[in-house]
């Protein structure tokens, strides 16, 4: 396995939306254009293009809005919400990525000989096991967990590190919580 040699953020497009989604009630009704980023990861084995998957339609999914963020009691307290998200990013995501992409993926690939077939099988096993954790969550999240399990597994395998999937996983998770919180606060609803 190889290490990443470079990481580039890329502007892939812009998204037009109501400014109040990203500024908490400021500029309501004002339509702005915001960047949609992807990342290009260069490794010795080639390049990986990763789209961060920022989709503002997620905040309108009633099932996701009812579930996230997990710490619902922090919705009305900005400092508590920030502390919760920071704790989640610093404690939960590293443990998750270490367990699934670190121990399972690299451990299984090593036990099976480390060739391409062993690596592909290890990616599928860690993807299935991490997806099982999401059962009972909204269907859109279960499908995303499966797709991102493969993508994050491939990134970890190609870079030889769990750091890139960790960063991307935390970015998507925290961003989803922030967008859902802002949407809920803007509409005055808690679910």
C-alpha positions in Angstrom: 0.0 0.0 0.0 1.1 3.5 -0.7 0.8 6.8 1.2 -0.9 9.9 -0.2 1.7 12.3 -1.6 -0.7 15.3 -2.1 -4.2 16.4 -1.4 -5.9 19.1 -3.4 -9.3 20.7 -2.7 -11.1 21.3 -6.0 -14.0 23.6 -6.7 -16.3 21.4 -8.8 -19.3 23.6 -9.0 -21.4 26.1 -7.1 -24.7 25.6 -5.4 -27.4 28.3 -5.1 -29.3 28.4 -1.9 -30.9 30.7 0.7 -28.1 32.5 2.6 -29.8 31.9 5.9 -29.0 28.2 5.7 -25.3 28.9 6.3 -25.5 32.1 8.4 -28.2 31.3 10.9 -31.2 33.5 10.0 -29.0 36.3 8.5 -29.8 37.2 4.9 -33.0 35.2 4.7 -34.4 35.3 1.2 -31.0 36.3 -0.3 -29.8 33.6 -2.7 -26.1 33.0 -2.7 -23.7 30.8 -4.6 -21.5 28.5 -2.5 -18.7 26.2 -3.6 -19.1 22.5 -3.8 -15.7 20.9 -3.1 -14.1 17.6 -4.1 -10.7 16.4 -3.2 -8.0 15.0 -5.4 -5.8 12.6 -3.5 -2.5 11.7 -5.3 -0.8 8.5 -4.4 2.1 6.6 -5.9 -0.5 4.2 -7.3 -2.7 6.8 -8.9 -5.2 9.5 -8.1 -8.5 9.4 -6.2 -11.2 12.0 -6.8 -13.5 12.2 -3.8 -16.7 14.3 -3.8 -17.6 15.3 -0.2 -21.3 14.7 -0.9 -22.6 18.0 0.5 -26.2 18.0 -0.5 -28.5 20.6 1.0 -31.5 18.4 0.2 -30.5 16.2 3.2 -31.8 18.8 5.5 -35.3 18.4 4.1 -35.4 14.6 4.6 -37.8 14.3 7.6 -36.3 11.0 8.7 -32.8 12.5 8.9 -34.1 15.7 10.5 -35.8 13.6 13.2 -32.7 11.6 14.0 -29.9 14.1 13.8 -28.1 15.5 15.6 -28.1 12.8 18.2 -27.7 15.4 21.0 -31.0 17.1 20.5 -30.8 19.0 23.7 -27.8 21.0 22.3 -29.9 22.5 19.5 -30.8 25.7 21.4 -27.3 26.2 22.9 -24.6 27.2 20.4 -21.7 26.5 22.8 -23.1 23.1 23.8 -23.7 22.2 20.1 -20.1 23.2 19.2 -18.7 21.2 22.1 -20.8 18.2 21.1 -19.7 18.4 17.5 -16.0 18.9 18.4 -16.2 15.9 20.8 -17.9 13.8 18.1 -15.2 14.7 15.6 -12.3 14.2 18.0 -13.6 11.0 19.8 -16.2 9.2 17.8 -14.9 9.4 14.2 -11.3 8.4 15.0 -12.6 5.4 17.0 -14.9 4.4 14.1 -12.3 4.8 11.4 -9.6 3.0 13.5 -12.0 0.1 14.1 -13.4 -0.4 10.6 -10.8 1.0 8.2 -7.8 0.4 10.5 -8.2 -2.9 12.4 -10.7 -4.6 10.1 -9.6 -3.5 6.7 -5.9 -3.6 7.2 -6.0 -6.6 9.5 -8.2 -8.7 7.2 -6.2 -7.8 4.1 -3.0 -8.7 5.9 -4.4 -12.0 7.2 -5.5 -12.9 3.6 -2.1 -12.3 2.1 -2.5 -8.6 1.2 -3.0 -9.0 -2.6 -5.7 -7.2 -4.6 -8.3 -9.9 -4.1 -7.7 -9.9 -0.3 -7.9 -6.1 -0.2 -11.2 -6.1 -2.2 -12.6 -8.8 0.2 -11.5 -6.8 3.2 -13.1 -3.6 1.9 -16.4 -5.5 1.4 -16.3 -7.1 4.8 -15.6 -3.8 6.7 -18.2 -2.1 4.5 -20.9 -4.8 5.4 -20.0 -4.6 9.1 -20.1 -0.8 9.2 -23.3 -0.8 7.3 -25.0 -3.2 9.8 -24.5 -0.5 12.4 -26.7 1.8 10.4 -29.6 -0.6 10.2 -32.7 1.0 11.7 -31.6 4.5 10.5 -33.3 6.1 7.6 -32.9 4.1 4.3 -31.0 6.9 2.7 -28.4 6.7 5.4 -28.1 2.9 5.2 -27.5 3.2 1.4 -25.0 6.0 1.9 -23.2 4.0 4.6 -22.7 1.1 2.2 -21.5 3.4 -0.6 -19.2 5.4 1.6 -17.9 2.2 3.3 -16.6 1.1 -0.1 -15.2 4.6 -1.0 -13.6 5.2 2.4 -12.2 1.6 2.4 -10.7 2.2 -1.0 -9.2 5.5 0.1 -7.7 3.9 3.2 -6.3 1.0 1.1 -4.8 3.3 -1.6 -3.3 5.8 0.9 -2.3 3.2 3.5 -3.9 5.5 6.1 -7.2 6.0 8.0 -6.6 9.7 8.2 -8.2 10.7 4.9 -11.4 8.7 5.5 -11.4 10.0 9.0 -11.3 13.6 7.8 -13.9 13.1 5.1 -16.3 11.1 7.4 -16.1 13.7 10.2 -16.5 16.5 7.6 -19.7 15.0 6.2 -21.1 14.1 9.6 -20.5 17.4 11.2 -21.7 19.3 8.2 -24.9 17.3 8.1 -25.6 18.1 11.8 -24.8 21.8 11.3 -27.1 22.1 8.3 -29.9 20.2 10.0 -29.6 22.3 13.1 -29.7 25.5 11.1 -32.7 24.3 9.2 -34.6 23.3 12.4 -33.8 26.5 14.1 -34.8 28.6 11.0 -38.2 26.8 10.9 -38.6 26.9 14.7 -39.0 23.1 14.8 -37.0 20.5 16.7 -37.8 17.5 14.4 
